[in-house]
Amino acid sequence: MPQRTMTWQMDIASDESVWNQTHDIHPILNPLDDTSVRRVLERTRLGPAPRVLDVGCGLGGWVFKILESYPEATCVGVDMVESFIERARAEAADRGVGDRTDFRTGDALKDLPDERFDLVVCAGLSEAFGGLEPMLHHLRPYLKNDGRMIIGQGLWNHEPDEECLRILDVDRDTHMPFEQAVDMIACAGWAPVYGHKSTEQEWDDFIWACVEGLTRWALDDLRGAGEQQVPGVSTPGILLTMSSYRRAWLHGYRSALGYATFVLRPLPPQWIPLLFAGELAQQTWSAQGQASHEDS
Ligand SMILES: C[S@@+](CC[C@H](N)C(=O)[O-])C[C@H]1O[C@@H](n2cnc3c(N)ncnc32)[C@H](O)[C@@H]1O
C-alpha cells in the first residue's frame, strides 16, 4: 500500500519484491482481512454468473475471493507486474479455476478489455490514474449501468506530520480523510452503498505479513538456495530492506495513513448535474454549520 516508502533505500526494496514474498501469507496487497473482504463482497449483491474485471489485480487476492463468493463468476485480472500475473495464473491452476480466470499483464490506463462488466474492482492504485476522481472517470466505461464498483483508497486518519510525508514521499493532498472521500465520490456521480475503513489490526497484519515474508526470503529461501544464485540480492540486503520497511511503518505512517474500501453504484448520467448540485449544497451547509459551531 505505501507505494513509494522504500524507493530511497535500495534496489530490491520495491513493492514488487516485497509483495511477492507475501503471496501465501496475505494475498490481498492491502490492509484488509478475510472477514472485511467477504463483507464488502456481500454488499455487491450481484446476480448469477457475473463478469468481473480486477484492475491492478496484484497477486489475484480479490479475484479468488470473488470466485468463492460467486461460484459462477468469471474474472479478468490486469496488472502491469508480470511476476504477479504469473503467480496469479499458477494459483488459479492450483485452485482448479484456470478456466474461470483470465490474468493478463497490462497497463490499467490503456490495456483494459473492450467489455462492460458487472463488477469492476480497483484497489490501491488511484495514483496511477492521477487520483480518485480521474480513476472513477476512467473506469466508468468498463462498468454496466447496473454494475458495481469496488475501490480501495489510501486516506489520512489524521493530519500527517512532515516526517510521515517524507517517509511516504507523498504530498499532503495525496490523500484525504474518509468523510471527504465519500463526499467526493458522491459529487463525481456515484452512489456509495458501503464503506469499510481498515482497522489498526488489519494494517498491522498486512505490514507484519510483508516483514515476515521478507525475513523468510532472507533466512530460509535465499540461504537455502545459495546466495550467489540470485545476482544482486543478499541475505543482509533483504534483512535491511525488511528493517527499513518495518521502521517506516512504526516510526513514520502507522497512525496517520488509513485505507478505505467502498462499494459504489453508478448513477444515470442525466441525474448527475442535479445530484451534484444537491450534494454540493448539503456539503456547504455542513461546512457552514461546522464553522459556526466552532466559532460559538
Ligand atoms: C496496492 S497493490 C494492490 C493489488 C490488488 N488490487 C490488491 O488489493 O490485492 C497495487 C497494484 O496495482 C498495480 N498497478 C499500479 N499501477 C498500475 C497500472 N498503471 N496498470 C496496471 N497495474 C498497476 C501494481 O502492480 C500493484 O499490483
The ligand as an SDF file (V2000), in Angstrom:
LIG
                    3D

 27 29  0  0  0  0  0  0  0  0999 V2000
   -1.5000   -1.8720   -3.6510 C   0  0  0  0  0  0  0  0  0  0  0  0
   -1.3680   -3.0760   -4.9180 S   0  0  0  0  0  0  0  0  0  0  0  0
   -2.9920   -3.7710   -4.8080 C   0  0  0  0  0  0  0  0  0  0  0  0
   -3.1670   -5.0480   -5.5600 C   0  0  0  0  0  0  0  0  0  0  0  0
   -4.5990   -5.5970   -5.5250 C   0  0  0  0  0  0  0  0  0  0  0  0
   -5.5400   -4.6530   -6.0690 N   0  0  0  0  0  0  0  0  0  0  0  0
   -4.9980   -5.9720   -4.1070 C   0  0  0  0  0  0  0  0  0  0  0  0
   -5.7440   -5.2020   -3.4740 O   0  0  0  0  0  0  0  0  0  0  0  0
   -4.5590   -7.0220   -3.6470 O   0  0  0  0  0  0  0  0  0  0  0  0
   -1.4710   -2.0780   -6.3800 C   0  0  0  0  0  0  0  0  0  0  0  0
   -1.3380   -2.8810   -7.6600 C   0  0  0  0  0  0  0  0  0  0  0  0
   -1.5640   -2.0300   -8.7690 O   0  0  0  0  0  0  0  0  0  0  0  0
   -0.6730   -2.3840   -9.7960 C   0  0  0  0  0  0  0  0  0  0  0  0
   -0.5480   -1.2240  -10.6920 N   0  0  0  0  0  0  0  0  0  0  0  0
   -0.1070    0.0130  -10.3760 C   0  0  0  0  0  0  0  0  0  0  0  0
   -0.1840    0.8110  -11.4610 N   0  0  0  0  0  0  0  0  0  0  0  0
   -0.7010    0.0700  -12.4740 C   0  0  0  0  0  0  0  0  0  0  0  0
   -1.0350    0.3280  -13.8300 C   0  0  0  0  0  0  0  0  0  0  0  0
   -0.8360    1.5210  -14.3840 N   0  0  0  0  0  0  0  0  0  0  0  0
   -1.5500   -0.6760  -14.5680 N   0  0  0  0  0  0  0  0  0  0  0  0
   -1.7410   -1.9110  -14.0310 C   0  0  0  0  0  0  0  0  0  0  0  0
   -1.4530   -2.2150  -12.7530 N   0  0  0  0  0  0  0  0  0  0  0  0
   -0.9370   -1.2490  -11.9840 C   0  0  0  0  0  0  0  0  0  0  0  0
    0.6040   -2.7540   -9.0580 C   0  0  0  0  0  0  0  0  0  0  0  0
    1.4430   -3.5530   -9.8500 O   0  0  0  0  0  0  0  0  0  0  0  0
    0.0280   -3.4890   -7.8540 C   0  0  0  0  0  0  0  0  0  0  0  0
   -0.1250   -4.8560   -8.1130 O   0  0  0  0  0  0  0  0  0  0  0  0
  1  2  1  0
  2  3  1  0
  2 10  1  0
  3  4  1  0
  4  5  1  0
  5  6  1  0
  5  7  1  0
  7  8  2  0
  7  9  1  0
 10 11  1  0
 11 12  1  0
 11 26  1  0
 12 13  1  0
 13 14  1  0
 13 24  1  0
 14 15  1  0
 14 23  1  0
 15 16  2  0
 16 17  1  0
 17 18  1  0
 17 23  2  0
 18 19  1  0
 18 20  2  0
 20 21  1  0
 21 22  2  0
 22 23  1  0
 24 25  1  0
 24 26  1  0
 26 27  1  0
M  CHG  2   2   1   9  -1
M  END
$$$$
